[in-house]
Amino acid sequence: MDRKPKIAVIMDENTSSGGDCYDTSKSYFSALGRAGAFAFGIPYAVDLVDHVVETFDGFLSVGGRINFPGEWYVEGDRSQYPLSDRLAVEMALMEGFLARDKPVLGICNGMQMLGCLHGCRMVSDVRSSRAGVLEHDRADMRHDVHIPQGTRMAAILNADTFSVNTFHREAIVEVSDAVIVTARGTDGVIEAIEVPAYAFAMGLQWHPERLDAESHPGARIFDAFVSAASR
């Protein structure tokens, strides 16, 4: 029997109610398990970072609402979320996996971190950043995204347009030369990115773990991520 890849999943926390508990959706672990991986939650322990980077096959950076560095935002903007011990550990993990060219998948918060570590800039409230932007921070909201052809993600998702969920207030608005935009919403908001310098470094603003794995194109990213980690 082939060895299943081991995926490190940074834990989220209850930042909205004190940050005293880890609080991570089971859907991330279910999605990785369905795709053929063993998933392990990683706590905010700096001493674990080197061991995790060396022994795990891939890194999943999940959604969350934590205070990012001021220099990651456009001029005059800053995070509106609480400080968290998650930041230092998550950055060290992401940078460590990328330095070894091990697969990294960023979802929501994770996409923003992946982009900003590669020169992108973001805003703390995308709807207030310019006119015509949809309300992206709603659990009952769906909106279409368009996937341009010619990118790795386009080959994975194998669809031009589909509807996604949306649970984010912050968003990347400035993209560096190191990053390729791989999806945009109908309002122009950046919804997915990839960093072509690595074998697999991709980010999604939507939450694929909440989509139907059998029928929704936006959930196919897990199969590709686990496949990359298997190599």
Secondary structure in CASP SS format (residue, H / E / C, confidence):
PFRMAT SS
TARGET T0000
AUTHOR 0000-0000-0000
METHOD secondary structure of the structure
MODEL  1
M C 1.00
D C 1.00
R C 1.00
K C 1.00
P C 1.00
K E 1.00
I E 1.00
A E 1.00
V E 1.00
I E 1.00
M C 1.00
D C 1.00
E E 1.00
N C 1.00
T H 1.00
S H 1.00
S H 1.00
G C 1.00
G C 1.00
D C 1.00
C C 1.00
Y E 1.00
D C 1.00
T C 1.00
S C 1.00
K H 1.00
S H 1.00
Y H 1.00
F H 1.00
S H 1.00
A H 1.00
L H 1.00
G H 1.00
R H 1.00
A C 1.00
G C 1.00
A C 1.00
F E 1.00
A E 1.00
F E 1.00
G E 1.00
I E 1.00
P C 1.00
Y C 1.00
A C 1.00
V H 1.00
D H 1.00
L H 1.00
V H 1.00
D H 1.00
H H 1.00
V H 1.00
V H 1.00
E H 1.00
T H 1.00
F C 1.00
D C 1.00
G E 1.00
F E 1.00
L E 1.00
S E 1.00
V C 1.00
G C 1.00
G C 1.00
R C 1.00
I C 1.00
N C 1.00
F C 1.00
P C 1.00
G H 1.00
E H 1.00
W H 1.00
Y E 1.00
V C 1.00
E C 1.00
G C 1.00
D C 1.00
R C 1.00
S C 1.00
Q C 1.00
Y C 1.00
P C 1.00
L C 1.00
S C 1.00
D C 1.00
R H 1.00
L H 1.00
A H 1.00
V H 1.00
E H 1.00
M H 1.00
A H 1.00
L H 1.00
M H 1.00
E H 1.00
G H 1.00
F H 1.00
L H 1.00
A H 1.00
R C 1.00
D C 1.00
K C 1.00
P C 1.00
V E 1.00
L E 1.00
G E 1.00
I E 1.00
C C 1.00
N H 1.00
G H 1.00
M H 1.00
Q H 1.00
M H 1.00
L H 1.00
G H 1.00
C H 1.00
L C 1.00
H C 1.00
G C 1.00
C C 1.00
R E 1.00
M E 1.00
V E 1.00
S C 1.00
D C 1.00
V H 1.00
R H 1.00
S H 1.00
S H 1.00
R C 1.00
A C 1.00
G C 1.00
V C 1.00
L C 1.00
E C 1.00
H C 1.00
D E 1.00
R E 1.00
A E 1.00
D E 1.00
M E 1.00
R E 1.00
H E 1.00
D E 1.00
V E 1.00
H E 1.00
I C 1.00
P C 1.00
Q C 1.00
G C 1.00
T C 1.00
R H 1.00
M H 1.00
A H 1.00
A H 1.00
I H 1.00
L H 1.00
N C 1.00
A C 1.00
D C 1.00
T E 1.00
F E 1.00
S E 1.00
V E 1.00
N E 1.00
T E 1.00
F E 1.00
H C 1.00
R C 1.00
E C 1.00
A E 1.00
I E 1.00
V E 1.00
E E 1.00
V C 1.00
S C 1.00
D C 1.00
A C 1.00
V C 1.00
I E 1.00
V E 1.00
T E 1.00
A E 1.00
R E 1.00
G E 1.00
T C 1.00
D C 1.00
G C 1.00
V C 1.00
I E 1.00
E E 1.00
A E 1.00
I E 1.00
E E 1.00
V C 1.00
P C 1.00
A C 1.00
Y C 1.00
A C 1.00
F C 1.00
A E 1.00
M E 1.00
G E 1.00
L E 1.00
Q C 1.00
W C 1.00
H C 1.00
P H 1.00
E H 1.00
R H 1.00
L C 1.00
D C 1.00
A C 1.00
E C 1.00
S C 1.00
H C 1.00
P H 1.00
G H 1.00
A H 1.00
R C 1.00
I H 1.00
F H 1.00
D H 1.00
A H 1.00
F H 1.00
V H 1.00
S H 1.00
A H 1.00
A H 1.00
S H 1.00
R C 1.00
END
